Amino acid sequence: MSRPSLLDAIAATNAARAPASRRRLRVAKPIGGARVVIDGRELIDVASNDYLGLAFDPSIRAALADAAREQSGARASHLLGGHHPEHAALESELAAWLGYPRVLVFSTGYMAALGAMGAVLSRHDLALQDRLNHACLLDGARLAGAKLLRYAHGDTTAAADMLKREPNRRALLITDSVFSMDGDIAPLTELANLSQRENAALMVDEAHAAGALGPQGRGACAAAGLGTTQVPLLMLTFGKAFGISGAAIACTEPLADALLHSARSFIYTTAMPPAIAAAIRAALRRIIDGDDLRERLDARIAQFRIGAQSLGLPLVASTTAIQPVLVGDATAALEASRALMDRGIYCPAIRPPTVPPGQARLRISLSAALSVADVESVLTVLAGTHRSGYGSC
């Protein structure tokens, strides 16, 4: 018998994939002011995670350009001479901003999640996660070899029951602070109290909260009054409200030492370009003094929710920049997305497997770069789409 072909199996899987679940890349050129050019057309962009509109901030772009003139790449991993003064300054400034003893920078959020969990978890440990956590958090637990359990979304009682059933395992309780597809905020205070009662460490991913929420933009944990004692592992990313790229883990000194010795995605990869670190530092300065941007974002969120509710659009209970409009059927979500694009709004459909079957949606992602008129345009087009009867939208 001949060996079955791996490539033939992949081709067969691709051919069997339903049209509504197929993905493709689309070339999109952002031009600032919450606008994007696709196929030669300028559209209002409600797809990006640039919540404060900082991707086009002149001071940040200048910091990036100035540092890039001096050096393009880091040349080595952090431990082999690639840890530039810009990296060290960024880590120090982030630690002071967040009120944590140590911060380590990573090239991406995915690498930060994999590295942190790989460093602190083993196959004997329990990784307890919210069912709607981001894929990087789930993959981090799996790659670490820990026992992965997932509790019902936001259900601290279910989380407590799972911890009680595993009293002999060391445990890491892991949650997003703001969930990327629903936009709701985790019950952080309750989870912190639970972790204290059950002697479980708590890790929170602030990817969609850092910069946009909390005092000085320090995130949802800071807004809830939680710090390093309650949340010894805090993850944040710089590709969203910061408008750049990269990520960091804020933690205690012993955890930082563990990451330096065991976080493979930190140890065995070239450090982020120093110019990126310089740009993040400039973005951090803008974020610290960015109450004006956060107030503008909050105003756009309130405007959208009031307008959407008056139109009878099916929203979820989100108070953040992520405002999903539920459609249900994946094909209907694609049709609704195309209808929006035809009328000048860029909002890709979110379909399974990114969300569960039957929960396809239009993920409206709001930004401080949007004007009042922009949001009104989005609502007007959504109203027309809703009347056209695409799913429940």
Backbone torsions as a table, in degrees:
resi	resn	phi	psi	omega
1	MET	NA	131.8	-179.7
2	SER	-80.3	152.3	179.1
3	ARG	-65.1	134.1	176.8
4	PRO	-65.2	148.7	-175.4
5	SER	-87.2	124.6	176.1
6	LEU	-64.4	-43.3	-177.4
7	LEU	-67.2	-36.2	176.8
8	ASP	-64.8	-39.1	179.3
9	ALA	-64.1	-40.2	178.9
10	ILE	-65.2	-42.8	179.1
11	ALA	-61.9	-39.5	179.5
12	ALA	-66.5	-39.9	177.5
13	THR	-63.0	-42.6	178.7
14	ASN	-62.5	-42.0	-178.0
15	ALA	-66.7	-31.3	-177.5
16	ALA	-83.8	-8.0	-176.8
17	ARG	-68.2	132.2	-179.1
18	ALA	-63.9	143.2	-179.1
19	PRO	-53.2	-38.2	-176.4
20	ALA	-71.3	-14.1	-179.6
21	SER	-105.9	2.0	-179.9
22	ARG	-78.6	142.8	-179.7
23	ARG	-112.4	150.1	174.9
24	ARG	-147.8	154.5	177.0
25	LEU	-84.2	140.6	176.3
26	ARG	-123.0	129.9	178.5
27	VAL	-77.8	120.2	-178.2
28	ALA	-130.5	129.8	-180.0
29	LYS	-112.1	104.8	175.9
30	PRO	-66.8	144.1	-179.4
31	ILE	-128.3	14.1	179.1
32	GLY	86.5	166.1	-180.0
33	GLY	62.5	32.6	-177.9
34	ALA	55.0	42.2	176.8
35	ARG	-124.0	148.2	178.4
36	VAL	-141.0	143.2	178.4
37	VAL	-105.9	122.4	178.6
38	ILE	-131.0	127.3	-179.0
39	ASP	51.9	38.9	176.6
40	GLY	80.0	1.5	-178.8
41	ARG	-109.5	138.1	176.1
42	GLU	-89.0	125.9	-175.7
43	LEU	-125.1	152.1	168.3
44	ILE	-72.2	129.0	-173.0
45	ASP	-100.5	110.1	172.1
46	VAL	-118.9	36.4	179.7
47	ALA	-113.9	-22.9	-172.5
48	SER	-81.7	165.2	175.6
49	ASN	-103.0	21.0	179.8
50	ASP	-81.3	70.3	-166.0
51	TYR	-62.6	-30.1	-178.6
52	LEU	-104.4	1.1	-179.8
53	GLY	71.5	25.1	-174.4
54	LEU	-82.8	-10.1	-179.0
55	ALA	-61.3	-21.7	179.9
56	PHE	-114.6	14.6	-179.3
57	ASP	-66.2	127.0	-175.8
58	PRO	-60.6	-38.1	-177.8
59	SER	-68.3	-34.8	179.4
60	ILE	-72.5	-42.4	178.1
61	ARG	-63.2	-37.2	178.6
62	ALA	-66.5	-41.4	178.6
63	ALA	-62.2	-40.9	178.1
64	LEU	-63.3	-47.2	-177.6
65	ALA	-65.6	-42.0	-179.1
66	ASP	-62.4	-46.1	-178.9
67	ALA	-69.1	-33.4	-179.5
68	ALA	-69.3	-27.1	177.1
69	ARG	-66.0	-26.7	-178.6
70	GLU	-85.7	-39.2	-176.4
71	GLN	-160.4	134.6	-178.5
72	SER	-88.6	-57.5	-176.5
73	GLY	-111.0	164.3	-179.5
74	ALA	-77.5	-19.9	173.6
75	ARG	78.6	-18.2	-176.7
76	ALA	-163.6	172.4	174.0
77	SER	-70.2	166.5	-179.3
78	HIS	-57.3	-39.6	-175.4
79	LEU	-82.6	-8.0	-179.3
80	LEU	-115.3	30.7	175.9
81	GLY	99.7	3.7	180.0
82	GLY	-89.9	-0.6	-179.2
83	HIS	-83.6	95.3	-173.1
84	HIS	-80.0	158.0	173.9
85	PRO	-54.0	-30.7	176.6
86	GLU	-64.7	-38.7	177.0
87	HIS	-63.6	-46.2	-178.5
88	ALA	-62.8	-42.1	179.4
89	ALA	-65.7	-40.5	179.1
90	LEU	-62.5	-46.3	-179.6
91	GLU	-61.2	-41.5	179.5
92	SER	-64.7	-42.5	-179.1
93	GLU	-69.6	-37.9	176.7
94	LEU	-64.9	-42.3	179.9
95	ALA	-61.6	-42.5	179.2
96	ALA	-65.5	-41.5	-179.8
97	TRP	-63.3	-45.3	-175.4
98	LEU	-84.1	-19.5	-176.7
99	GLY	77.8	32.6	178.7
100	TYR	-112.1	149.7	-179.4
101	PRO	-62.6	-39.1	-175.4
102	ARG	-141.0	152.7	173.0
103	VAL	-138.0	137.5	172.2
104	LEU	-119.9	134.7	180.0
105	VAL	-94.9	143.3	178.5
106	PHE	-123.4	163.6	-177.0
107	SER	-74.3	-31.8	178.7
108	THR	-145.3	164.3	175.2
109	GLY	-64.4	-38.5	178.8
110	TYR	-60.1	-43.9	-179.8
111	MET	-66.5	-35.5	178.1
112	ALA	-64.3	-44.1	179.9
113	ALA	-64.6	-47.7	-179.1
114	LEU	-62.9	-42.7	-177.8
115	GLY	-67.1	-45.0	-177.3
116	ALA	-63.6	-48.0	-177.7
117	MET	-71.4	-35.0	176.3
118	GLY	-63.7	-29.6	-178.6
119	ALA	-80.3	-31.1	-172.3
120	VAL	-106.7	-14.5	-177.8
121	LEU	-110.3	151.8	173.0
122	SER	-133.0	179.2	-177.8
123	ARG	-67.5	-13.9	179.0
124	HIS	-87.7	-7.3	-171.6
125	ASP	-99.8	167.5	178.4
126	LEU	-110.0	128.6	171.3
127	ALA	-109.7	108.6	-176.7
128	LEU	-104.5	120.6	-171.2
129	GLN	-131.5	149.0	170.3
130	ASP	-62.1	139.9	-176.5
131	ARG	-61.4	-24.3	-178.3
132	LEU	-101.0	15.6	176.9
133	ASN	-59.0	154.8	178.2
134	HIS	-63.3	151.9	-177.0
135	ALA	-56.4	-34.4	-177.9
136	CYS	-63.8	-33.3	178.8
137	LEU	-71.2	-40.8	177.5
138	LEU	-65.7	-44.5	-179.7
139	ASP	-65.5	-35.6	178.3
140	GLY	-59.8	-42.8	178.6
141	ALA	-67.0	-41.6	-179.4
142	ARG	-64.4	-44.7	-178.7
143	LEU	-68.5	-28.3	176.6
144	ALA	-72.3	-16.1	-179.7
145	GLY	82.7	6.6	-179.7
146	ALA	-72.3	162.1	173.3
147	LYS	-75.3	117.7	-177.1
148	LEU	-99.1	121.1	172.3
149	LEU	-121.6	143.8	-177.9
150	ARG	-124.4	122.2	179.5
151	TYR	-92.8	156.8	179.2
152	ALA	-56.3	143.6	-171.0
153	HIS	-51.7	121.2	175.7
154	GLY	70.7	9.5	-172.9
155	ASP	-95.4	94.2	-178.4
156	THR	-70.0	-27.4	176.6
157	THR	-65.5	-43.8	177.1
158	ALA	-63.4	-40.3	178.0
159	ALA	-61.9	-42.1	179.4
160	ALA	-63.1	-42.5	179.3
161	ASP	-61.1	-41.3	-179.7
162	MET	-66.1	-40.1	177.6
163	LEU	-64.3	-40.1	-179.4
164	LYS	-66.3	-28.1	179.4
165	ARG	-77.9	-8.6	-179.2
166	GLU	-127.2	59.6	-172.2
167	PRO	-71.0	-16.9	-175.6
168	ASN	-98.8	1.8	178.1
169	ARG	-102.7	138.2	167.1
170	ARG	-64.2	145.4	-171.0
171	ALA	-133.7	142.1	170.3
172	LEU	-119.8	120.3	178.0
173	LEU	-96.8	125.0	-168.8
174	ILE	-128.2	132.8	177.5
175	THR	-148.7	148.8	161.4
176	ASP	-68.1	152.2	170.9
177	SER	-85.8	-50.5	172.2
178	VAL	-112.2	126.2	-175.5
179	PHE	-83.5	132.1	-165.0
180	SER	-68.0	-27.0	-177.4
181	MET	-102.3	-23.5	-179.8
182	ASP	-105.0	-25.4	178.5
183	GLY	77.9	1.6	179.7
184	ASP	-83.3	165.4	-176.2
185	ILE	-106.8	135.4	179.9
186	ALA	-64.3	153.8	175.5
187	PRO	-75.6	75.0	-168.0
188	LEU	-65.3	-41.2	-179.8
189	THR	-63.4	-44.0	179.2
190	GLU	-64.0	-40.0	178.7
191	LEU	-67.5	-37.9	177.4
192	ALA	-64.5	-42.8	177.9
193	ASN	-63.6	-40.7	178.6
194	LEU	-62.6	-44.8	-178.8
195	SER	-63.0	-35.8	177.9
196	GLN	-67.4	-44.0	-179.3
197	ARG	-63.3	-38.5	-173.8
198	GLU	-98.2	8.2	179.8
199	ASN	55.6	40.7	176.7
200	ALA	-109.1	138.3	175.5
201	ALA	-75.7	148.3	-178.6
202	LEU	-114.4	129.6	174.6
203	MET	-118.5	130.3	-179.4
204	VAL	-124.0	131.6	175.7
205	ASP	-95.9	112.2	-177.4
206	GLU	-97.1	24.4	-173.6
207	ALA	-51.0	-46.4	-175.2
208	HIS	-95.8	6.3	-179.8
209	ALA	-115.2	-34.2	-176.4
210	ALA	-59.8	127.4	-178.2
211	GLY	94.7	-37.0	-173.1
212	ALA	-97.6	-24.9	-175.3
213	LEU	-123.9	158.2	172.1
214	GLY	82.2	168.6	178.7
215	PRO	-62.1	131.1	-176.2
216	GLN	55.9	22.0	179.6
217	GLY	72.1	24.0	-174.8
218	ARG	-76.6	-3.9	173.7
219	GLY	109.2	-179.9	-175.6
220	ALA	-72.1	-31.2	178.1
221	CYS	-65.3	-44.7	177.9
222	ALA	-63.2	-37.6	177.7
223	ALA	-62.5	-30.4	179.1
224	ALA	-89.7	1.8	179.1
225	GLY	78.4	22.2	-178.2
226	LEU	-101.6	139.1	179.5
227	GLY	-132.6	-155.2	-171.9
228	THR	-64.1	-28.7	178.9
229	THR	-65.6	-43.9	-178.4
230	GLN	-84.6	-32.2	-176.4
231	VAL	-126.6	82.4	-175.7
232	PRO	-69.7	-18.0	176.5
233	LEU	-123.5	113.5	-179.8
234	LEU	-122.6	127.6	-179.9
235	MET	-111.9	138.6	174.1
236	LEU	-141.4	153.9	-179.1
237	THR	-122.4	160.1	-174.4
238	PHE	-114.8	11.0	-179.9
239	GLY	-96.6	5.4	-177.1
240	LYS	-116.5	-101.9	-176.8
241	ALA	-63.0	-26.7	178.0
242	PHE	-73.6	-23.4	176.1
243	GLY	76.2	19.7	-176.3
244	ILE	-129.5	-117.7	175.3
245	SER	-164.1	168.6	-179.6
246	GLY	103.5	-178.1	-176.4
247	ALA	-160.3	173.2	177.7
248	ALA	-151.8	154.8	170.0
249	ILE	-115.9	122.4	173.4
250	ALA	-100.5	135.8	-171.8
251	CYS	-162.5	-178.3	175.5
252	THR	-77.8	166.9	178.5
253	GLU	-60.4	-46.9	179.0
254	PRO	-61.1	-37.1	178.9
255	LEU	-69.4	-37.9	177.0
256	ALA	-62.2	-40.1	177.6
257	ASP	-62.9	-40.6	178.1
258	ALA	-62.9	-41.4	179.6
259	LEU	-66.0	-41.5	179.6
260	LEU	-60.8	-32.3	-177.6
261	HIS	-91.0	-25.4	-168.4
262	SER	-132.3	-8.2	-178.5
263	ALA	-80.0	98.9	-171.2
264	ARG	-62.7	-34.3	-179.7
265	SER	-75.5	-7.1	171.3
266	PHE	-97.2	-41.6	-173.3
267	ILE	-74.4	-43.1	-166.6
268	TYR	-106.2	38.3	176.5
269	THR	-148.1	153.7	177.2
270	THR	-64.1	138.9	179.5
271	ALA	-63.7	157.8	176.7
272	MET	-59.6	149.2	177.3
273	PRO	-55.1	135.6	178.8
274	PRO	-55.5	-32.0	179.2
275	ALA	-63.8	-33.8	176.5
276	ILE	-65.3	-42.8	177.6
277	ALA	-61.3	-39.2	178.3
278	ALA	-64.2	-40.6	178.8
279	ALA	-66.8	-38.7	177.7
280	ILE	-62.9	-39.4	177.8
281	ARG	-61.5	-41.2	177.9
282	ALA	-65.8	-39.8	177.8
283	ALA	-64.9	-38.3	179.1
284	LEU	-61.4	-41.8	177.9
285	ARG	-61.3	-40.8	178.9
286	ARG	-67.3	-37.2	-178.8
287	ILE	-68.9	-42.9	179.8
288	ILE	-57.8	-39.8	179.3
289	ASP	-98.5	23.0	-169.3
290	GLY	-99.9	30.5	177.4
291	ASP	-58.3	-32.5	179.4
292	ASP	-62.7	-40.1	179.0
293	LEU	-69.7	-42.3	179.4
294	ARG	-66.0	-36.5	176.7
295	GLU	-66.2	-38.6	178.2
296	ARG	-65.7	-42.3	177.5
297	LEU	-62.6	-45.4	179.0
298	ASP	-59.5	-37.1	179.3
299	ALA	-66.5	-40.2	178.6
300	ARG	-67.5	-36.9	177.8
301	ILE	-63.8	-48.0	179.9
302	ALA	-61.2	-43.2	179.2
303	GLN	-59.9	-45.6	-178.5
304	PHE	-64.6	-46.2	-175.5
305	ARG	-65.8	-42.6	178.9
306	ILE	-62.1	-44.7	179.8
307	GLY	-66.1	-42.9	-178.5
308	ALA	-65.8	-39.7	179.0
309	GLN	-66.3	-37.1	178.5
310	SER	-67.5	-25.4	178.2
311	LEU	-87.5	-7.0	-179.0
312	GLY	76.4	23.0	179.3
313	LEU	-73.3	142.4	-177.6
314	PRO	-80.1	95.4	179.9
315	LEU	-96.9	169.6	169.4
316	VAL	-107.2	171.4	-175.0
317	ALA	-82.3	72.5	-180.0
318	SER	-116.3	135.7	174.4
319	THR	-108.7	8.3	-176.0
320	THR	-101.8	-175.4	-179.5
321	ALA	-67.5	-17.2	179.8
322	ILE	-89.4	112.9	-175.7
323	GLN	-125.6	86.8	-179.1
324	PRO	-71.9	139.6	170.4
325	VAL	-108.5	111.5	-173.1
326	LEU	-72.9	136.3	177.7
327	VAL	-116.5	-46.8	178.8
328	GLY	107.0	-78.8	-177.0
329	ASP	-78.0	137.1	-177.1
330	ALA	-65.2	-42.5	179.4
331	THR	-63.5	-41.3	178.7
332	ALA	-64.6	-36.0	178.2
333	ALA	-65.3	-40.2	176.8
334	LEU	-62.7	-43.2	179.0
335	GLU	-63.2	-40.5	179.4
336	ALA	-65.4	-41.3	178.7
337	SER	-62.3	-42.2	178.3
338	ARG	-65.0	-38.0	178.7
339	ALA	-63.9	-40.0	177.0
340	LEU	-64.2	-43.3	-178.7
341	MET	-63.6	-39.1	178.0
342	ASP	-60.3	-26.0	-177.6
343	ARG	-107.9	20.2	168.6
344	GLY	93.8	14.8	-179.2
345	ILE	-120.4	126.4	177.1
346	TYR	-96.6	111.0	180.0
347	CYS	-151.4	90.7	-178.9
348	PRO	-61.4	150.1	176.0
349	ALA	-74.8	140.4	173.8
350	ILE	-103.8	120.4	-172.1
351	ARG	-128.8	166.4	171.9
352	PRO	-58.2	144.4	10.0
353	PRO	-89.4	3.3	179.0
354	THR	-61.8	-38.1	173.9
355	VAL	-122.5	161.2	-178.7
356	PRO	-63.8	156.3	175.9
357	PRO	-54.4	139.9	-179.4
358	GLY	82.6	1.3	-178.6
359	GLN	-122.6	28.5	175.4
360	ALA	-59.3	151.6	-172.2
361	ARG	-157.5	167.6	165.2
362	LEU	-100.2	118.0	-177.9
363	ARG	-93.8	97.1	177.0
364	ILE	-78.6	118.2	-178.8
365	SER	-113.3	111.0	-173.1
366	LEU	-89.8	157.3	-175.4
367	SER	-144.0	151.5	173.4
368	ALA	-64.6	-16.8	178.8
369	ALA	-76.0	-14.9	177.6
370	LEU	-75.8	142.7	174.8
371	SER	-91.9	169.8	174.0
372	VAL	-58.1	-41.8	-179.9
373	ALA	-65.6	-35.8	177.4
374	ASP	-60.9	-47.6	-178.8
375	VAL	-64.4	-39.5	176.7
376	GLU	-61.3	-39.0	177.7
377	SER	-63.3	-43.2	178.8
378	VAL	-61.3	-44.4	179.9
379	LEU	-64.3	-40.6	179.7
380	THR	-61.9	-44.0	-179.8
381	VAL	-69.1	-40.8	176.9
382	LEU	-60.7	-39.1	179.2
383	ALA	-61.3	-42.8	178.1
384	GLY	-65.4	-38.8	177.7
385	THR	-65.2	-40.9	179.3
386	HIS	-61.3	-43.3	-179.9
387	ARG	-67.9	-24.9	179.3
388	SER	-73.8	-14.9	172.3
389	GLY	82.8	34.8	175.1
390	TYR	-78.3	102.3	-178.3
391	GLY	59.0	-137.8	179.0
392	SER	-91.8	0.1	-179.6
393	CYS	-71.2	NA	NA
